[in-house]
Amino acid sequence: MSKVRSPRSNGRSSWFEVRTARPRGRHIIPPPPLESAFSLVEVVVAIGIVGVGIVAVLGAVSGLSGGAAYTADSVAAAALAQSLMAEIDTRPYEGATPAPTGRIIDGLVAYYPLQDGSGTLASDESRFIPLAPLSLIGGEDVKWIPGSNGVSIEVGGGLENTYDAAKITDACIDSRSITVEIWIQPDSVECEECPLVSCSDADINFILAQGGGDLLFYIRTSGTDKKGNPPAATLTGLLTKEITHCAATFDGARARIFLNGMPVAQNDFAAGNLSVWQDYPLRAASHPKIDVRWAGKIFLVAIYSRALEIAEIQQNFAAGPSPSHLYNRLGYDDIDDYNGYADSPPYAEDGSVVAGAEQFGRTVQVVNVALDDLDTEKGWDSTDAKRITVQVFKNYKLLAKLVRARYRGVSADDAD
């Protein structure tokens, strides 16, 4: 990657940003092009539509001439990357430690924020291919919650994979670990071992179940029977009828249960691995082989192919049962707040959806780097240089990537 030096950066190199002699001016040098000799950002700048709505971007593309190689999607993706980077430029550099935003995405293999609001399918937003939507089963016994994310389930309703969840099985067999997560509000604490989330059929891969006020986590390994007996971990008597965050992890040697971000049960596990798992469907609040059924509200379901750490469980708990409020960035007071940010569809700074961009998604990474080598990442106690990366996807394909460096005491708004 080539580097360019800023006249006012005291010899420090900065990717893609050179300050000009004009007051408060700058020239953006874009990253290497993804599809042709012209960068995405250059195309957007050339047609004069940076900073306007995505619908205007798509409309302006039709006026391009000269056989431009970029599609409307590519130009729109570039505009979405540029607009978010421009927003980040308005934030101060300082931030001694990261303030992660949003949910953990590393290792996410199935994710259902249950925001569809209508229809008979709940979208898998994990970006882990192939996607595995959940079908709403049970007719009137399962309904979308009006004005919010989530579904309301009566006895007999539930969620179930349209296709077998082979991607979950394969990823967890390879990693020998898993995290199962769900936000719920039970109608009762009197049910008898009602499955909340399971990957199972006659036999099981795993089941996280509610039994009265208890939580039970069964996981099958090469060292258990086909039903995962005995339960890998059990939480007794703490579940209530309030909105609750439940998570269970298995790291190959230990199973743990977390309630509202806190570890509340754990058990050292007998030797064994997940190689015995089968390609069973993923289900929530439903199981064809178990007569008892769960009733209540489900707001979110997520599966990871690794055992999340306590801090990661707590970050997901802090994110809350509804992901929608995460997209209001008006309170982000430095650039570190953007580390880990992801939105799909893209949201404006105030939390409103960007019109016309519903099929796109974005991610942001902010890392500390060495002053003399921006490829070398440093710890969060070293804050003299940061590298910011914004990526834009459509249908899980990367269409645009914008990278920039920022330095202590040097902001994007500094005049020369």
Secondary structure as GFF3:
##gff-version 3
##sequence-region A 1 416
A	DSSP	beta_strand	4	5	.	.	.	ID=ss1
A	DSSP	beta_strand	13	14	.	.	.	ID=ss2
A	DSSP	beta_strand	17	19	.	.	.	ID=ss3
A	DSSP	beta_strand	26	28	.	.	.	ID=ss4
A	DSSP	alpha_helix	40	46	.	.	.	ID=ss5
A	DSSP	alpha_helix	54	61	.	.	.	ID=ss6
A	DSSP	alpha_helix	72	89	.	.	.	ID=ss7
A	DSSP	beta_strand	108	112	.	.	.	ID=ss8
A	DSSP	beta_strand	121	122	.	.	.	ID=ss9
A	DSSP	beta_strand	134	137	.	.	.	ID=ss10
A	DSSP	three_ten_helix	139	141	.	.	.	ID=ss11
A	DSSP	beta_strand	142	144	.	.	.	ID=ss12
A	DSSP	beta_strand	151	153	.	.	.	ID=ss13
A	DSSP	beta_strand	158	161	.	.	.	ID=ss14
A	DSSP	alpha_helix	166	175	.	.	.	ID=ss15
A	DSSP	beta_strand	178	186	.	.	.	ID=ss16
A	DSSP	beta_strand	194	200	.	.	.	ID=ss17
A	DSSP	beta_strand	204	211	.	.	.	ID=ss18
A	DSSP	beta_strand	214	219	.	.	.	ID=ss19
A	DSSP	beta_strand	233	235	.	.	.	ID=ss20
A	DSSP	beta_strand	244	250	.	.	.	ID=ss21
A	DSSP	beta_strand	254	259	.	.	.	ID=ss22
A	DSSP	beta_strand	262	268	.	.	.	ID=ss23
A	DSSP	beta_strand	282	284	.	.	.	ID=ss24
A	DSSP	beta_strand	296	304	.	.	.	ID=ss25
A	DSSP	alpha_helix	310	319	.	.	.	ID=ss26
A	DSSP	three_ten_helix	323	327	.	.	.	ID=ss27
A	DSSP	three_ten_helix	335	338	.	.	.	ID=ss28
A	DSSP	beta_strand	342	343	.	.	.	ID=ss29
A	DSSP	beta_strand	360	370	.	.	.	ID=ss30
A	DSSP	beta_strand	373	378	.	.	.	ID=ss31
A	DSSP	beta_strand	385	394	.	.	.	ID=ss32
A	DSSP	beta_strand	397	407	.	.	.	ID=ss33
###
